[in-house]
């Protein structure tokens, strides 16, 4: 029987690579999608002005994404068998849960918040409405897929016979 849950790890690695590439590009000065980040106005201004704190955070997130690729692949590749399974679970479960919570809207952004903005239930500025639209159609689905991939990876690790 094929190990279909392996695709979760490959999906998580791909999402890490995509997100990390974007953050690396932003750290190096690119503005791709930076203006679509659903941040409060004062933080958005600092982001677009290339505030050193935001530039540093982009470098940190790019490095974290590289670690994410390695962790995800360690769950399905033979060389990953040196990593203790409890450590892999300690990383994959929380990542999956936090990303799904972010996508749904339990940590401020996500489907729930975006829909409340776009339906007028929560009055906001035109810019915030535009950012909610970007979040609803790009960021929230991306984080949901990424979270599902991490969670699938964690579920696979719970299976006793499955090992890289």
N, C-alpha and C positions, 0 to 999 in steps of 0.2 A: 504494500500500500504506500502510495506517495505521501511524503511529509509536506502537505499543503501549507502548514503553518509557517514553513520556512520563508514564505513570501512576506510575512510580517517583518522579519528582520531585514530583508532586502529593501522593502519599502521604507522602513525606518532609516536605513543607511542612505537611501536615495533622497529622502526628505531632509536629512541632516546635511547632505552634500549641497542640495539646492539652497537651503537656508544659509548655510555657511558661506557659499559662494556669493550670495547677495550681501551678506554682512561684510565679507572681505572687500568686495567692490566698494561698498559704502565707506569702509575704513580707509580705503585708498583714494577716496574723493568722489566716487560716482554718486549720483543722486537718484539712481533707478529705484523707484517705489518708496524712497524716503519720505516724499511728500504725501504718501498714502497711508502713513503710519497713524493709527487711531490714538493719538496722544492728546492730552489737554493742551490748549493753545500755547501756554507759556513753555511747556516742554517741547512742543512741535517747533517753536521758534528757535529754541536752543539747538535742536537736532539739525534743522536746516541751516543754521549759522555755523555748523561744525564745531560746536562747543567741545572742548577737550574731553569732557566727561563722556559725551556721546561717542566721540571717535574711539576712546579707550574701550567703551562698552562694545563697540562693533568688533574690535580686535579680540576681545574676550569671547564674544559670541561666536566668532569665526573659529577660534581655537576650540571652544566647547563643541562645536559642530564636528570638528575633526575627531575629537574624542568620541562623540556620538556614533560616527561612522564605524570606528574601531570597536566600540562596545556592541553595536548591532551585529556587525559581521562576526564578532567573537562567539556569538551564540549559534552560528551555523557553519563556521569553518573549523577545520581540524585544529589549527593553531590556537583556537579559542578554548580548547579543552583545558588549558592550563589555568584559566580564570575560574575561580570557585563559583559554582552555580548560585549560592546564596548572594554573593556580591552582584552577579548579573541580575538576579531578581530584585535586589535592593535598588538597582538603577532603573530597570525597565518598567516595573510597576508604577513607581511614582511619576516617571516621565509620562507614561500613558495616561494616567489619571489626571495629572495637571493639564496636559494638553487638551484632553477631552473637556475638562471643566472650563478651560479658557474658550474653547470653541462654542460651548453651550452658552456661556455667559456668566458663570459662577464666580469669575475673578475680575469682573468689570466690563470686559468686552465680550463679544460673541453674539450668537444668534438672538438671544433674548433681548439684550440691550440694543442691538441694531434694529430689530423689528420695532421695539418701542420708540426708537427715534424716527424711523421711516414712516410709521403709522401716525405720528404726531402725538402719541401718548406722552412723550417727554419733549417739551419744546426746547429746541436748540438752534444754533446759528446755521446758516447755509453751508459753511465749511464743515461743521460737525455732521450735518446730514450727508454731505458728499463722502466724508470719511467713513460714516456708518455703512454707506452703500459699498465702498471698497472692502470694508471688513466683512460684510455679509456675503459678498460674492467671491472674495479671494482669501482673506486671512482666516476667517472662521472655518471654511471648508478645508483649507490646508492644514490647520491645526487639528481638526477632527480626523482627517486621514492619517496624519502623523501620529496622533494619539492612539488610534486604532491599531496602527502598525506596531507601536511599542507594546500595547496591551496584548496583541496577538503573540508577539515575541515572548512576553512573560508567560502567557498561557502555555506556549510550547515548552518553555523551560520547566514547567510543572509536571510535564509528562515524564515518568521515570525512565522509560526506555530511550528517550530522545536525547541525543548528545551530538555535538559537532563531529 
